[in-house]
Amino acid sequence: MKIIVAGGRGFCGQQMMSDILNAAIPRAFPSAVPVLVSGGASGADVTAEEIFKASGFEIDRYPAKWNDLTAAPCKIGTNRYGEKYNMLAGFNRNSEMQAQAEALIAVWNGKSTGTKDMIDKMVGAAKPVIVYDYFGKCTAVYNLDMETTYLSVN
């Protein structure tokens, strides 16, 4: 089962990520052999990749194409080095991941626009979504008949 694990770049808790994955995957998708669908961003994405790799699970990476100025949609910005980049590359990558994955486990601080976009895209596609805060509390469940308390890290 292809599962996106996404979250903010500020998330760096490897043990908390491990606890979240161990709470979510066997309870919500008990017969699944998980394949990680990752955006490859620092923080939650890379933390999940490390855990999946150590466990011997497959990882499908979808890095954002920041330098592709021909992508649609594209909004050109200039970074701090004076280089042009596609400001919408992360959102475009989220669309690509949504099309490939069957479910999402999001670790969201309530502020990250990229994580919110991923949640919205998966909910809009009627795919299962489980949202955690940075402390392991399950704060929302969409398109899955389960209570948040059942999925929270104990």
C-alpha positions in Angstrom: 0.0 0.0 0.0 1.5 3.4 -1.0 1.3 5.7 1.9 2.5 9.3 1.9 4.2 10.4 5.1 4.5 14.2 5.0 5.0 17.1 7.4 6.8 20.2 8.3 10.5 20.8 7.7 10.8 21.7 11.4 9.8 18.2 12.5 12.9 16.2 13.5 11.8 13.7 16.1 12.8 10.2 14.9 11.4 8.4 17.9 8.1 10.4 17.7 7.9 9.6 13.9 8.5 5.9 14.7 5.8 6.0 17.4 3.4 7.7 15.0 4.0 5.2 12.2 3.7 2.2 14.7 0.4 3.6 15.9 -1.1 4.5 12.5 -0.1 1.8 10.0 -1.0 -1.4 11.9 -4.2 0.0 13.3 -5.5 1.8 10.2 -4.1 -0.5 7.5 -3.5 -3.8 9.3 -2.9 -5.9 6.2 -0.8 -3.4 4.3 2.8 -3.8 3.2 3.6 -0.1 3.3 5.5 1.7 0.5 6.6 5.2 1.5 5.7 7.9 -0.9 7.9 10.8 0.1 8.5 14.4 -1.1 12.1 14.1 0.2 12.0 17.4 2.0 13.9 17.9 5.2 12.1 17.3 8.4 9.2 14.8 8.5 9.7 13.5 5.0 13.4 12.6 5.5 12.7 11.3 9.0 10.1 8.9 7.7 12.5 7.8 4.9 15.2 6.9 7.5 12.7 4.7 9.4 11.3 3.0 6.3 14.9 2.4 5.0 16.0 0.9 8.3 12.9 -1.4 8.3 13.6 -2.6 4.7 10.5 -1.0 3.2 10.3 0.4 -0.3 10.5 4.2 -0.8 9.2 6.1 -3.8 10.6 9.7 -3.8 9.0 12.6 -5.5 11.3 15.6 -5.0 10.0 19.0 -5.9 11.3 20.3 -9.3 12.2 23.8 -8.1 14.3 24.6 -11.2 11.7 23.6 -13.7 10.4 26.9 -14.9 8.4 25.3 -17.7 6.1 23.3 -15.4 2.4 24.2 -15.2 1.5 25.9 -13.0 4.6 27.9 -12.5 5.2 31.1 -10.5 8.7 32.3 -10.8 10.5 33.7 -7.8 14.1 34.6 -7.0 15.9 32.9 -4.1 18.4 34.5 -1.8 21.2 33.6 -4.2 19.5 35.5 -7.0 18.5 32.3 -8.8 15.0 31.9 -10.4 12.9 29.0 -9.2 9.3 27.7 -9.5 7.6 28.8 -6.3 4.8 26.3 -6.9 7.1 23.2 -7.3 6.2 21.8 -3.9 2.4 22.1 -4.6 2.9 20.5 -8.0 4.9 17.6 -6.4 2.0 17.2 -3.9 -0.4 16.7 -6.8 1.9 14.0 -8.3 2.1 12.2 -5.0 -1.6 12.4 -4.4 -2.2 10.7 -7.8 0.2 7.8 -6.8 -0.6 7.2 -3.1 -3.5 5.4 -1.4 -3.3 7.1 2.0 -1.6 10.0 3.9 -0.1 10.2 7.4 0.5 13.8 8.0 2.5 15.3 10.9 1.3 18.9 10.9 2.1 21.8 13.2 -1.0 23.7 12.0 1.0 26.2 10.0 2.9 24.5 7.2 1.1 25.4 3.9 2.7 22.5 2.1 1.4 19.9 4.6 -2.0 21.6 4.6 -2.0 21.4 0.8 -1.2 17.7 0.9 -4.0 17.0 3.4 -6.5 19.0 1.3 -5.5 17.1 -1.9 -5.9 13.7 -0.3 -9.2 14.5 1.4 -10.5 16.0 -1.8 -9.6 12.7 -3.6 -11.5 10.8 -0.9 -8.4 8.9 0.3 -7.7 8.0 3.9 -5.9 10.8 5.8 -4.6 10.6 9.4 -3.2 13.9 10.9 -0.9 14.0 13.9 0.5 17.0 15.8 4.2 17.1 16.6 3.5 15.3 20.0 1.9 12.2 18.6 -1.7 13.2 19.2 -4.0 12.2 16.3 -5.9 15.4 15.6 -8.0 14.4 12.6 -9.1 11.4 10.6 -10.7 11.7 7.1 -12.2 8.9 4.9 -11.5 6.3 7.5 -13.9 5.0 10.1 -11.7 5.4 13.2 -11.6 7.6 16.3 -8.6 9.9 16.8 -8.0 8.5 20.3 -7.5 5.0 18.8 -4.8 6.2 16.5 -2.9 8.5 19.0 0.5 7.6 20.3 0.1 6.3 23.9 
